[in-house]
Amino acid sequence: MTMPATDLATTVLARCDELAGLTEEPGRLTRRYATPALRAAGDAVGGWMREAGMTVRRDAVGNVIGRREGGPRTLLLGSHLDTVVDAGRYDGALGVLVALAAVERAADLPYAVEVYGFADEEGVRFGTAYLGSGAVVGAPLPLERVDADGVRLADVLRTDPVDARRDPAGLIGYVEVHIEQGPALEEAGAPLGVVTAIAGQTRSTVAFHGRAGHAGTVPMDLRHDALAGAAEWVGTVEAAGAEEAGLLATVGELTVEPGASNVIPGRVNASLDVRHAEDRARRAANERLRARAEEIADARGLRLQWQTVLDTVAVACDPTLSDLLARAAGPDVPRLASGAGHDAVMMSRIAPAAMLFVRCAGGISHHPAESVAHDDVAAAIDATTRFLEEVR
Amino acid sequence: MTMPATDLATTVLARCDELAGLTEEPGRLTRRYATPALRAAGDAVGGWMREAGMTVRRDAVGNVIGRREGGPRTLLLGSHLDTVVDAGRYDGALGVLVALAAVERAADLPYAVEVYGFADEEGVRFGTAYLGSGAVVGAPLPLERVDADGVRLADVLRTDPVDARRDPAGLIGYVEVHIEQGPALEEAGAPLGVVTAIAGQTRSTVAFHGRAGHAGTVPMDLRHDALAGAAEWVGTVEAAGAEEAGLLATVGELTVEPGASNVIPGRVNASLDVRHAEDRARRAANERLRARAEEIADARGLRLQWQTVLDTVAVACDPTLSDLLARAAGPDVPRLASGAGHDAVMMSRIAPAAMLFVRCAGGISHHPAESVAHDDVAAAIDATTRFLEEVR
């Protein structure tokens, strides 16, 4: 450890600011999969990796990977470089840059390291998450899905996604640093936390088909208003989450067609995101909400379409790596489950995985107000460096 | 009357088909204000007006106007050429083309006629209706409103909208033919109906501001989900319409920001359309729904913004012109109120106004399935021609 962590934290935060300027939309941060903005962010990160003495490559799905040799076995670190729409600047990027800073600081390790900047974790563009880490672990990619402009995933891939697969042989593990995105560490007064498990999640697209009509002429009792049905269902989603401890249920997207003030909605497309640390509870809640949607559609003469676009089981972090990470983070570091999904979910398929959470202000994430403290970033760099020096 | 109405009806329907091909979107009919598609439709109608021996001009807001001289006084006829999104082909266009066919057929009238193809009645692009007829009667135009792309209304106008004003001196009246857009004539087994009054309407834009957050980390009880609040309110809008006879209340537009499956909605923008034949009942219902929105927002820690974008009083049609139209339409023609707004609302400010409704299949409108019978169109041409020969 040569350079003090506090100076490296300043660099990391400045780099987060620089990446925040690489966006699809002036004035706010939006960096979806396979956009020029994401490519620019990958170029910037690749440049910093080269400055740190790493060799850099982009794989078939656009992940940026920096590698430094050091021995026959390899430790993977990383997080993602894509963002949600109107995002904060730390979700994803901070983990890539803290990993890079710690690798640069911890010289002469007896193993190779690879730092991944994954190209898609949020799943905003194609409505399906983990495209980047999924390709690395050989998960089947939904190549026929199209984005809002009708572009197929298959057509934006650089080459055959099979080429992005990482050989699991000789991997020590995968470690990811990420902001908590929740209020637990702040409430505990702790800068860092070690993740015990990542909750499973089920994401679905839900379409209510009704009949469009003139808002001034079709009597209320003859309507088949798709939005009125969807709104009733949104109420049941919220109520389900409020009634069951540990259940998170969210309708984050909802679009109305045709979508004019004087036309009765003929169709609504909505998303449903259901999470719970217990797989059984998550699946049961999802099925109840699907049954409620069908009841509501039936009662209103609407037609329901339901498609599951993501279904991940809860993933337990590796106990050995997690204990090492906890020792590196200092005494009494909190252990907590993650309600948010992370690339570690996918990476755990090919290597033992562990995660370090960094406290964020107010638990706010997926929002421009996302914020982390300089001292907390320094603590994360310190902990990661100590971890690198201990792990074998 | 030279050419039989049945042949003219064939021409009118063929022209409706031709106009339906002039659209912003391949495969479906969408023709909003001041788009190339609307301009093309105006060019086509202007060409048919010239073939009918009329002189043609476009005014400052883009209305297409054909005039035929005939005497010191002038009768106005017309309807609109813009459409909703994914529209039917008869709403608006049919009235312009039936008027043109009747004028061409009724030669040697002792007064001048002008046929208007209004440029905006639906209000889809700028969220405010009657831009075309509003400019003709000198209504103030909301010049600072912007469309979905941020383009100001002021910037798409051809010249000062004051130039579109029609001098009311010497006007006999304004007559509009339009599909019913409701099921009443079909239920009565009548091809035509004479309109007694046009219901007033209030249109508002309603914004619920909450707080965006991560769908996997923010506990349900700490959320300020703008969509959950808006959905509860949509339920009250539907219930209000169901509870009060004669009240129509519709949320036709609703957009969610940021709008990603894993992000709690931070903001919802919705439209509200309230109609009733009684002005007092309409205003009371609108105020109740506003109060409900405020209660819901308060209870959820959301902020509400409410803007009234249109408020028109109920308009009674002119009894003299309506009686003449009823005689022209034949014995026992039904009289009915219109729940939909029409350019006649605006035109009644400068001239006595009357309207003739044409039966449409299933009452369906604002939908590609919109349909009229050939015989009913012929009946409308006959009635309008007889009206032209009788009115003075």
Interface residues (C-beta under 8 A of the other chain):
Chain A: V84 V85 D86 E122 G123 V124 G127 A129 E180 Q181 G182 P183 A199 Q201 R203 R211 A212 G213 H214 A215 G216 T217 V218 P219 M220 D221 L222 D225 L227 A228 A230 A231 E232 V234 G235 E238 G241 A242 L247 L248 A249 T250 V251 G252 E253 L254 T255 V256 E257 P258 G259 A260 S261 N262 V263 I264 P265 G266 S271 L272 D273 R275 S338 G339 A340 G341 G363 I364 S365 H366 H367
Chain B: V84 V85 D86 E122 G123 V124 G127 A129 E180 Q181 G182 P183 A199 Q201 R203 R211 A212 G213 H214 A215 G216 T217 V218 P219 M220 D221 L222 D225 L227 A228 A230 A231 E232 V234 G235 E238 G241 A242 L247 L248 A249 T250 V251 G252 E253 L254 T255 V256 E257 P258 G259 A260 S261 N262 V263 I264 P265 G266 S271 L272 D273 R275 S338 G339 A340 G341 G363 I364 S365 H366 H367
